Structures are given as C-alpha cells and as structure tokens.
Amino acid sequence: MDLLRKKHARSQQKDGEPSEGELRSKDEHRNQGVHTPVPVHPARPPENASTDADSSLRRLLFANLTSPRIWRHRTVDFGYLDNAPRTDKQQPNVPPSLFVSSDHVSQWQSATARAAKAVVTVRVCQAAPFDTTRAITTEATGFVVDKERGIILTNRHVACAGPFVGEAVLRNREEISVHAIYRDPVHDFGFLKYSPKDVKYCDVQELRLAPENIQVGTDIRIIGNDSGEELSIMSGQASRVDRNAPEYGPMTYNDFNTFYLQAAVGSSGGSSGSPVIDIHGNAIGLQAAGRVRSGIVVFLPLDRVKRALELIQGEKPVTRGDMQVQFLYKPFDYARNIGLSQETEARFRAHNSSETGVLVAETVLPEGPGDLAGMIAGDVLVTVNNRIVTDFVELDDVLDRSIGQEVELVVERDGEDIELVVCVEDIHAITPHQYLEMGGAVLHDLSYQLARYYCVPVQGVYVERLWGMLPLDDAGEGVIIESVDDKPTHSLADFIETVRNIPDRARYSVVYYSLNDINEVHVHIVENERHWTDMNLYTRNDNTGIWDRETIGLPDSTCKLEPQTTLFSTSDDPVTQRIIPSLVQVHFYIPWLIKGFPVNRRTGTGLVVDSKRGLVVVSRSIVPFELGDLSLTVAESVTIPANVVYLHPTLNFTVVQYDPLLLGNTPVVSAQISTKRVAECDSLILHAYNSGRGLASVSTTATAVEPMSIPKHSPPRFRSINADWFKLDTRVAQKYNTGFLTDADGPIVRGMWVSYVDDEDEEETNNEYFYGLDACSLHCVLEPLLESGQAPRIRILGVELTTISLIEARHLGLDQTWVSRIRDKSQRQRQMLMISRVNCQSKCSGVLKPLDVLLCVNGDIVTQFSEIDPLVHGSDTLTLTVLQGKKVQDVTVQTDEDGGMDTQRLVHWAGAIVHKPHMAVSQQCRSLPSKTYVSYNTYGSPAYTAGMAPTSFITHVGDVETPDVDAFVMAVRKLNKADGEHVYVRLVGMDMIPEVVSVKLNSHYWPTALLFRDKSEPNGWKRISYS
C-alpha cells in the first residue's frame, strides 16, 4: 500500500497567479511533448533496479535543470522542443516599454552584453543520492558574483545537497573546475568556487546583486543556457513580488519561508541558476522554475543571497536560524476568515499602508522549537521582539541573528493575542551533512526538508537509496528506520554505532515506516553485507569541495554457523507429504546488476536431488549467475548458505550446493527425477513455495507441449533456447515464479515450473512469464554430477534453433525426397529445425549460418529439440546435414565445451563494471569488437557521464588496446593521471558503430577494484582495490 499524503492548498490563488501544480518541474511536462529535464545519457537499470522505489525522475529535477538528451551520433536540437511548431501566439508578450527609444534599447544591449560575460554553464554530477535527489548528471546555469575570489551563484539543486562533482564552462568555451562551498539549507541558492588563476583567456565579469531594484512592472532579462543553448536572452516583466514559494511535490526539494518573484517570460528549459537582470545590468533575481506553455516563471529574490555572499566574502559562517515552523503569506481576507481581528488588521495597515497580507503558520513541526513554545498551525504572526513582521526577509533577519537565543513572539489565534518565547535553533544542525554507503544502500539523517513536508519530528535515519542489503521498499518511498536489532536509531550516528559491531552475514531485525504512511510500522530481517562493499561514511568538506571518506572496519567477531535440526511440515495429501522433505526455498542477492539481469533479489523453490552431497536444482531465473549471496531456507525454519555449482548454458536451471552438516539430523530426502517426458493431458501436481504463505500444492494438467521461444533482450541476458516447454491449464500456477511438478499419484518429479523475467513495461515493472521444463532435461547434468560429485563439462552446439513447417522448408529448396523422409519420421509434429542465430564465439561459427535448415546429426534425422542433446553432449565433433542455400550438404563442426561457470572476473572502473562478454552477448552479436564488455554503470559516475553505456565494448584506453579484461586492467592501472583529468576511451556498440568518449577520472567516489573467483573466500570471490 502506497498512501501518499498530499498537502492541502498552501495559499489562495490570486488573479493571474498560476497554481502550485502549474509551477512545477519541467520534467512533469514530459508527457505533454515539451522539453523536459532529463539525464544527459539514457537511463539504465539503476543502482537499485526494480527494488529502487525512488523511481520517478520528478524526485531528481524539479526546475529547469538540464539540457536535452544527447544521443550518440545524432545532431542535438537545442531549439524549442514542443509537439507543434512554435507560433507567434506562443511567444512571450513583450512589454511596449521595451521599444520606447533607441537609447533604451542600447542600454539593454549594453547591460546584457556585460552580464553575459558573467554567465557560465555548470556541468554538474551528484555522486550519490542525497536528501531527495538521486545521483544524476546534468547541466544548468550559474553566474559569477565575485571574480576576484572566484564565486559563482546558482541554485541549491545545482550546487547539490549531496556530493558535487562538476565544472563550469565560460562564454569562450573554457572549462574550469568548480566545487560547492555553500548550499542553503532551505532557500534555493548555493555558491560554487573556482580558482581565478585557472581562467586563461576569458574576460570574466561579475554581476552585482541588487535585490532592492525589483518591483512590480520592472523590465527584466534572463540570461542563461535556456533549452541547452550556449546563450539565451529572454525578456519579460515582473508581475508579482510576494507570491509564496512554488511547491514541487513530495519526496523532493521544496523551498519555503520566502517570497518568490513572478514574471511572464518565454523561458523554456535549462535555465536553472540563470541571472535575472535589470536595465542597469544588476542581478535582481535567480531563476528557479517555470510553467512552460504560459511562459510564467518564478525567481528567488536575492535579499538573503546577498547577505550570504557578504558573509562568505568576509570569511564568516553563514548563520541560519529557524524555529521549525513554515509560514505562508496569506491575504487579509483569508486571515480574517481564520480569526484575524479588525484591530490587528488595522495595526498591520497602519504599519504599512501598502500591505495586503500577513504571515500565517502553516506547518509546526512536532518537538521543534515552535511546537515546544506552544505555536500551532493557523497562528497569525504579529510581532517578533516587539517588531511587526509581515515579510519573510524581516523574519529571516531576526532569526539568522538569534541562533541559540530566545525571541519573543506575539501571534493571534481566534482573535486573541498570545505571547510565546521561542528558542532559535541553527538550521545547519538539522540539515544532514553526512551519508553512509553500506551494502548498496545509502542512508543519512532525516532532513529538515522532508520533515517539514510531512510534518514529523526532525529525527531518524532516512534510507535515501533502498537497495542491496536493505530491501525495505515494501513500505514505499520515504523509509525511516526506527530501530536496528532492537536498538533505537534516532540518528545516523546511532545506526552506525549499532551496525558496525554486527558481524558480516549476521541477521538482525530492522523496524521502519514510510513518511507516506506513518501509521503503519514494518519489520524486516536483513543479512549484514560487509564482503562485497565497504561501509563508508562520507562527510561534507566545503573547504575542499570533497566529501571526506571514512571506511568503517569490520568487527572483530564473525558469524559462526552451528548445525541445526528441524522438522518439515505435514500434509494430509500423501503425494505432497512425500515431496515436502525434498523442497527448499532459495534466496539470491545480487550486489551489482551485471549481465543484463534487471532485479537484485530473487526467491524461489528449489529441489533437493542429493541430500548427502547437498545438491539442489533451481531455476536460472532465481540464480542467474555465480556473483551473489545464495542461501536456502529448509522446512521454513532454518536458513543456511549455499554456493553455485553449475549453470546450464542453454536451459533454465542451476545446480547449487549446501553443507549437509549444517542441517544436523533434519530428515531431508533426495527427490526422484522421472525419465518419462511430459505429454499433453498428463495429470500433475505443482508444488511451490509462495512468499510468506508456505508451501502450496495445486492439481493441474499439462496442455500444449511446444518449442520454446523467448525473445532476445537489450542489454543481452540469459535466455533458455533449443528446448520444448509445456503449459498448464490453471492460471493459479502463475502465482508461483518457480516450483516442481510431480505425478498426480506419486512423488516422482516430472518437470520444473520456471519463469523468465521480461523487460520493463511502460510502468517500469518487470513482468514475468511462466512455463514448464521437462525433468528429463536435467539428467545430462545430474547423472555425472551425482556419480562423481563434480560439475560436468558438457558439449553444446553453438547455435540457436527455431522451428519451421515442411511447406516453409519446401520454399527454401528442400526436395520431395527429404520432405517424405521428414514426414515419415515425424508423424505428430511435422516440423523442422532451422538455425536462427550462431554464437559468434562458437567453434561452429563460420561453418553454420543463420537460416540453415538442420536435417541430420551424425546421420540421424532430427526434428525435435529433445533429439539433439543426447547426440551433442558427448561429442567433440559432429557431422551435420543441412540445407544451405537450397543445397543439401554435409558439414563437420566442432562442439563447444561448457563447464557451467561463465564469468570468472570483473572490474570496477570509473563507476562501470567490465567483464568478458557472457554467452547472451555472443548469441546476439555477429562478432565481438573486444572481450572487454561494459555490463553496468552507476548513475552519476564518470562512466555514466561520459556515455560508457552497457552493451559497449572497450577497444582502447587512451592509445592502449584492450582486447580482454586483463589488458584493460593493465591499461587503467598504468594511467598516469590524477583525479579530475580526462582519459579518452574508444568504444564499439553492439551495432558496430565506434565512438570515442572522454572519462573524467574520480577514484574518490568511484575507486578501481578487481573481483575474481576464489574458492578460499567465504563468498567465493576475492576483491582487490587499486588506489
């Protein structure tokens, strides 16, 4: 259940004022066909893939933040991106005052020309998800406000609440490194810093901040890289100077406790951080957001920005005080309706005859200073320290100078004055400045931003990235951890103190809830993960611009496994009772989404085939490869570790192994595997574990038995090929992603019920489809495995086959003699086998070709998939009779040996994971440009930013050729480059189109590491990190 608590309307809408829903992120207009802020490169499975509930880009970019998506080998269109051509009616209304005189025009030209020299393009990367913003790469705008010190002003969401990595591009296309030195905890502005010495050629100018120059009717210009343009100048006129801050929705950044300026301007995207200037060339506002179609934009006034800049210039801290109360500016007529007395209204109007409204408490956070002082929502603020306050700037001015002190407030409630004494706190103290990376998850203290929106106390551990060892997404977004291992976690420090002492692989409870539904509490048993990734604590350092990293060491204690004896459940059905001791639950956790697999956790049903050796068969949709943590739950009461023994290269099953000693005297029974193939109308019983509801047994009947056909996917991943499948007559079977089928009158296993994870649909959901795999297909692996205890090395023919009809074969050139032989051989299913793909790494590549029709193997006519395997598995060489180019001919081909293990080593570099191309890649490529394959990259990483997309092959690093992973490791280790420098990488895609990308190195957030198979390690893999 995902209950989204939405805020009620925060202010009354006035004539000409767009609603809060209209003043939204440009990304929210994605479906309306206009330009939207998107990542610079196409999205790929996230750090989080399907379990990453932070799925919507609306959480990333809520203003006009980015330039258009850049595709490979395409011309980038930086024009107005709309469904229809832009007409004059869509152009912004230009105030007549702009054309008063030539002197007026000349003055504007001079002002904009000078201001343009201060504007820069900011290329920004947030290295990790933090405080409602995912790791992302994008572009925005900023402008120089102090060229002597090298200070650039931009938006808060550009300077990043989290770790910032980026550069600024000057008007002459010079690129300079920048780092964040301040981002306001509430208001949408921040400062970046560069070294003036780095500017070699550009005549950089600075803009003076003049917030006092803005008023209704002021002519303005916005200068920035609007819609990705290198320079865009938009004109307009200020229409409001007292509107409330726009609201961008839940689970994202929202400004509050400030006025915003409003104007009608033709800005259409990519303008975040652009300066709003007056005719004198002074900056009078900072662009934040806009409504695309109407051309209405809002700007942040610069009163508090100017104060912050002056403090930074004076090398003083930027103090920010608060009482954890959100105020909204409400007109007098609204205030009267909630109890404002005539006397107080008269007092306000006497103080300022032009005043039209007051500040009303909208949200009072529980346990905050305002709440403790007795303030409640609906209170009208009258005075602060005996000073009438109706303006956010006045309120901020008092609070920012009163941190740690008490201020006296007078509020009016139901027509009565109430005196309150509030202790002002430091907002920086309740704004997270650290984050923890652990087991794929990212956590930090709950921010004031989120606490304010959901009106909860500013305490607790917020899970920014639901991934890895913390799969808590069942509660929805906004997860807050209340306790770990029964110990309260009021802060990130509490969480670290508890978890750092828990041994690797130990299991413990996590109690949590979602901000979307604070009334429901959840609990989850997690397994501590300290072997795949380090536990790193990052702390912001504004002096260097780098978040300092502290690696928290492993505890001294280890998780010891002791033998446990348990008993299986019972059933009234005799067939079910006999199969129960042979069934287990299989759990697989994947630390990184390699080989195109779309999800990082899978649970299914396994079948014990050898209780003495601890061998279990399970679907490859549950255990797709060897990289991961594998465990088994026996009798729904004992969980033990296991490891992968064999992965079948073409059929949907894996063999795993556990230590039987860990189960003590538990009465596990080896299952019996049938040698009789499943036929249509066979009566069967499906046995499967249903998550959380125990074992289910369903009577069913086999229906169609037909050739398997699973489409290829991008990126390529394992597909079952060259086999028949059967279907069941009950839709109930689709409730279970895996299971095993027995005879209706006995426990002999006739088949596996398996699933296949399909590509994401339009709703970003990975669907599954289901089928039955005949148990006879298991014998080729199980028989040698049960005899010797060693994984077999079977032979396979490196082609993918499909079926065609006899009439299709006739049209392809098959003569009547062969048609008659095939017809006599296949009485029921008159079909033939045709090669659809040839594995480009197979030994038969170059001999066999797509569209060859297979007639005989070693002289035996073959028309069924099941007839091929017995002929192939034990043979190094085969004689095939094929129809090739309308000619029947015999060819000799070599088979390929497969040892059941695919990937033996992989490399982490610049945020990408690189390994040898797996079989699915070879099946879908006619040739491999290299054996260095990009399998995955991380959002916000240098690889992601540069465009090293999954399915790319790396052919060179610099000038060094990288034909395989070993050569790639050697090349990147020999790079004589520091962080911040670029290295060019040559790539070739699966479409065989080459390209060159430039990767900006950053080993601080994305270190280089090598992982390789090592049976002596507890998890079967050894990791070596390189500095």
C-alpha positions, 0 to 999 in steps of 0.5 A: 500500500502506497498512501501518499499524503498530499498537502492541502492548498498552501495559499489562495490563488490570486488573479493571474497567479498560476497554481502550485501544480502549474509551477512545477518541474519541467520534467512533469511536462514530459508527457505533454511533448515539451522539453523536459529535464532529463539525464544527459545519457539514457537511463539504465537499470539503476543502482537499485533496479526494480527494488529502487522505489525512488523511481520517478525522475520528478524526485531528481529535477524539479526546475529547469535543470538540464539540457536535452538528451544527447544521443550518440551520433545524432545532431542535438536540437537545442531549439524549442522542443514542443509537439507543434511548431512554435507560433507567434501566439506562443511567444512571450508578450513583450512589454511596449516599454521595451521599444520606447527609444533607441537609447533604451534599447542600447542600454539593454544591449549594453547591460546584457552584453556585460552580464553575459560575460558573467554567465557560465554553464555548470556541468554538474554530477551528484555522486550519490543520492542525497536528501531527495535527489538521486545521483544524476548528471546534468547541466544548468546555469550559474553566474559569477558574483565575485571574480576576484575570489572566484564565486559563482551563484546558482541554485541549491539543486545545482550546487547539490545537497549531496556530493558535487562533482562538476565544472563550469564552462565560460562564454569562450568555451573554457572549462574550469573546475568548480566545487560547492562551498555553500548550499542553503539549507532551505532557500534555493541558492548555493555558491560554487568556487573556482580558482581565478588563476585557472581562467586563461583567456576569458574576460570574466565579469561579475554581476552585482546583486541588487535585490532592492531594484525589483518591483512590480512592472520592472523590465527584466532579462534572463540570461542563461543556457535556456533549452541547452543553448550556449546563450539565451536572452529572454525578456519579460516583466515582473508581475508579482513580488510576494507570491509564496514559494512554488511547491514541487511535490513530495519526496523532493526539494521544496523551498519555503519561508520566502517570497518568490518573484513572478514574471511572464517570460518565454523561458523554456528549459535549462535555465536553472541558476540563470541571472535575472537582470535589470536595465542597469545590468544588476542581478535582481533575481535567480531563476528557479522554475517555470510553467512552460506553455504560459511562459510564467516563471518564478525567481528567488529574490536575492535579499538573503543571497546577498547577505550570504555572499557578504558573509562568505566574502568576509570569511564568516559562517553563514548563520541560519536560524529557524524555529521549525515552523513554515509560514505562508503569506496569506491575504487579509481576507483569508486571515480574517476568515481564520480569526484575524481581528479588525484591530490587528488588521488595522495595526498591520495597515497602519504599519504599512499602508501598502500591505495586503497580507500577513504571515500565517503558520502553516506547518509546526513541526512536532518537538521543534522549537515552535511546537515546544513554545506552544505555536500551532498551525493557523497562528497569525504572526504579529510581532517578533521582539516587539517588531511587526513582521509581515515579510519573510526577509524581516523574519529571516533577519531576526532569526539568522541573528538569534541562533541559540537565543530566545525571541519573543513572539506575539501571534493571534489565534481566534482573535486573541493575542498570545505571547510565546518565547521561542528558542532559535535553533541553527538550521545547519544542525538539522540539515544532514551533512553526512551519508553512509554507503553500506551494502548498496544502500545509502542512508543519512539523517532525516532532513529538515526538508522532508520533515517539514513536508510531512510534518514529523519530528526532525529525527531518524535515519532516512534510507535515501537509496533502498537497495542491496542489503536493505530491501525495505521498499515494501513500505514505499518511498520515504523509509525511516528506520526506527530501530536496528536489532532492537536498538533505537536509531534516532540518528545516523550516528546511532545506526552506525554505532549499532551496525558496525559491531554486527558481524558480516552475514549476521541477521538482525531485525530492522523496524521502519515506516514510510513518511507516506504512511506513518501509521503503519510500522514494518519489520524486516530481517536483513543479512549484514553485507560487509564482503562485497562493499565497504561501509563508508561514511562520507562527510561534507568538506566545503573547504575542499569541495570533497566529501571526506571518506571514512571506511568503517572496519569490520568487527572483530567477531564473525558469524559462526554457523552451528548445525541445526535440526528441524522438522518439515511440515505435514500434509494430509495429501500423501503425494505432497507429504512425500515431496515436502522433505525434498523442497527448499526455498532459495534466496539470491542477492545480487550486489551489482546488476551485471549481465543484463539481469534487471532485479537484485533479489530473487526467491524461489523453490528449489529441489533437493536431488542429493541430500548427502552431497547437498545438491539442489536444482533451481531455476536460472531465473532465481540464480542467474549467475555465480556473483551473489549471496545464495542461501536456502531456507529448509522446512521454513525454519532454518536458513543456511548458505549455499554456493553455485555449482553449475549453470546450464548454458542453454536451459533454465536451471542451476545446480547449487550446493549446501553443507549437509552438516549444517542441517544436523539430523533434519530428515531431508530426502533426495527427490526422484527425477522421472525419465518419462517426458511430459505429454499433453493431458498428463495429470500433475501436481505443482508444488511451490513455495509462495512468499510468506504463505508456505508451501502450496500444492495445486492439481493441474494438467499439462496442455500444449507441449511446444518449442520454446521461444523467448525473445532476445533482450537489450542489454543481452541476458540469459535466455533458455533456447533449443528446448520444448516447454509445456503449459498448464491449464490453471492460471493459479500456477502463475502465482508461483515464479518457480516450483516442481511438478510431480505425478498426480499419484506419486512423488516422482518429479516430472518437470520444473515450473520456471519463469523468465523475467521480461523487460520493463513495461511502460510502468517500469515493472518487470513482468514475468512469464511462466512455463514448464521444463521437462525433468528429463532435461536435467539428467545430462547434468545430474547423472555425472554430477551425482556419480562423481560429485563434480560439475560436468563439462558438457558439449553444446552446439553453438547455435540457436534453433527455431522451428519451421513447417515442411511447406516453409522448408519446401520454399527454401529448396528442400526436395520431395525426397527429404520432405517424405523422409521428414514426414515419415519420421515425424508423424505428430509434429511435422516440423523442422529445425532451422538455425536462427542465430550462431554464437559468434564465439562458437567453434561452429561459427563460420561453418553454420549460418543463420537460416540453415535448415538442420536435417541430420546429426551424425546421420540421424534425422532430427526434428525435435529439440529433445533429439539433439542433446543426447547426440551433442553432449558427448561429442567433440565433433559432429557431422551435420546435414543441412540445407544451405542455400537450397543445397543439401550438404554435409558439414563437420563442426566442432562442439563447444565445451561448457563447464557451467561457470561463465564469468570468472572476473570483473572490474570496477572502473570509473563507476562501470563494471567490465567483464568478458562478454557472457554467452547472451552477448555472443548469441546476439552479436555477429562478432565481438569488437573486444572481450572487454564488455561494459555490463553496468554503470552507476548513475552519476559516475564518470562512466555514466557521464561520459556515455560508457553505456552497457552493451559497449565494448572497450577497444582502447584506453587512451592509445592502449588496446584492450582486447580482454579484461586483463589488458584493460586492467593493465591499461587503467592501472598504468594511467598516469593521471590524477583525479579530475583529468580526462582519459579518452576511451574508444568504444564499439556498440553492439551495432558496430558503430565506434565512438570515442568518449572522454572519462573524467577520472574520480577514484574518490567516489568511484575507486578501481577494484578487481573481483575474481573467483576464489574458492578460499573466500567465504563468498567465493570471490576475492576483491582487490582495490587499486588506489 
